[in-house]
Amino acid sequence: MDWTMVALGAVGLLGLYLMGSALIAPFRLLLRLAVAIVLGGVLLAVVNLAGAVFHFHIAINPVTMLAAGAYPVPGLLLLTLLTIFAV
């Protein structure tokens, strides 16, 4: 076997590794975003269920879900304060 074939094979494997690494990073970001949105939706649903006793409701939309999912306690506190003082 020729050394050029070995070198080309190594370069090809390195290229595949680099392309795979470059493509996996955006998918990790999208996965984290999706998990944060789902978590935010669950947290907002719990807050809305608990707030039903006091006639308190926070709208569930992608922005509020992301705020509540990315920063659970501060996000929910911010949304609660915004809902209370905006009315």
Secondary structure, DSSP 4 states (H G I P E B T S, - for coil): --HHHHHHHHHHHHHHHHHHHHHHHHHHHHHHHHHHHHHHHHHHHHHHHHHGGGT------HHHHHHHHHSHHHHHHHHHHHHHHH-
